[in-house]
Amino acid sequence: MPPVFFPPVAPTDPPQHHASTGAVLSKNELTREVARRKHLPAALWLVLGTLLVYNLTRTYGGGCGDEAPNRLIPLAILQHGTLTLNAYRDVVAPHGQLPYWAVEHAGALLSAYPPATGLLALPVYLLLFPIWNGQPLSTSMVVAKLAASLMAALSVGLVYAALRRLGASLKIGLILAGAYAIATPVYSIASQSLCQHPAATLPVAALAYCAVRARNGDSLWPTLGGLAAGAAMAIRPQTAPAVLPLVGYLIWKGKGERARVVGGVLALVAAELAYNMAATGQLAGAYALMAPRLASLGLPEVGFGGNIFQGVAGLLFSPGRGLFVFAPVTILAVAGATRAVRRKDTLMVAAACGVVATVLFYGKFSVWWGGWTFGPRYLTEVMPLVALLWYPLFWPPSLVKSARWRVAFISLAAASVFVQFLGAYSPTCSWNARPVSVDVQPQRNWDFVDSPISRCVHERFR
């Protein structure tokens, strides 16, 4: 386990007391208390700063078209006390044809996705109720963008806090959390649109933080981690491959809290399954009703019939969706994971397993490119784990002290920020649709001449 880089407390120092309880702290407890006091203000400023950056864009919807039902659900709750979208039928289906993101069952118009994202956005809608209530529905796009960007910014704060708890210095913590904030799909996807990605990324970041606290022996954090994992899967079931390795770590580390870890996971997942049964009569919920809907709209069916080798290669290396193309700094997580495996750091190995499992999971998807979007949106939720895997690069002997590694990190981070800037400010560049829809010709993802990045550069700066 890497050492903690906080200054030791001299044995001659007078006894220190907990800020709230007044109890005398041991040396280890005092070290953690000093760490908490140091990183909390920086985390808050980081959240506020990234929230500002995320909202400098004047685009709404981002690189993900699935935000529409999540934007309407909070309105339906506050205006009509329901999770159905029946009150907005004229907006959802103005010509009688339902969009791909909506299904109908027993007379109820429903989101094709779990409603948990809309529920998580509810506090922001409630806070801004006097602004949007009575206004055109288009006004809710601004509120949805604020809710999404707040979720993404809070995840940045949690990633920073986790890195500091791991032992990162203030400078390293800010650098890595900053790279996570603006050099990964968290910037171009999660912060720009109220699709499932910002809502799911936030509990994954919370799970990572809880796992770090559990590693340090802090009580109750394994239980809270279980709740975070359950929330991630209730919001977006596809996060299961990412969070289950960390749940396993919490069960192993939790000792007396193992039953509560499992209970926390199952409680929120069970709530989602209960909603599915009540709303659609299917455990899979609206997902079970989507196949015929997609076929009727001429869209490719989403399933696990894809070639996993082609899918994984596309998710990582293709010019149309490759993670290492759209966020090249993420490739350094491979080096960090390698170091973690060699040093048998169980937490980091669990994080690496979560990333690998997610890539394999989506690699088997028949629509591995994720429809009309910018970059590898399917991998957005594992970015908190990628940020943790950067940290082993700074374990002593620090690789980044080498000029070669330092130049590599700076260059890859700069390239990533530029590409993510393109995605945040030009999410609707024409590549997905022209000359033919990427859903019709997915081989376009391997066009090295006409790629989303080159198209967006041309359209943005011409």
Secondary structure, 3 states (H helix, E strand, C coil): CCCCCCCCCCCCCCCCECCCCCCECCHHHHHHHHHHHHHHHHHHHHHHHHHHHHCCCCCCCCCECCHHHHHHHHHHHHHHCCCCCHHHHHHHCCCCCCCCCEEEECCEEEECCCCHHHHHHHHHHHHCHHHHCCCCCCHHHHHHHHHHHHHHHHHHHHHHHHHHHHCCCHHHHHHHHHHHHHCCHHHHHHCCCCCHHHHHHHHHHHHHHHHHHHHCCCCCHHHHHHHHHHHHHHHCHHHHHHHHHHHHHHHHHHHHHHHHHHHHHHHHHHHHHHHHHHHHCCCCCCHHHHHHHHHHCCCCCCCCCCCHHHHHHHHHHCCCCCHHHHCHHHHHHHHHHHHHHHCCCHHHHHHHHHHHHHHHHHHCCCCCCCCCECCCHHHHHHHHHHHHHHHHHHCCCCHHHCHHHHHHHHHHHHHHHHHHHHHHHCCCCHHHCCCCCCCCCHHHHHCCCCCHHHHHHHHHHC
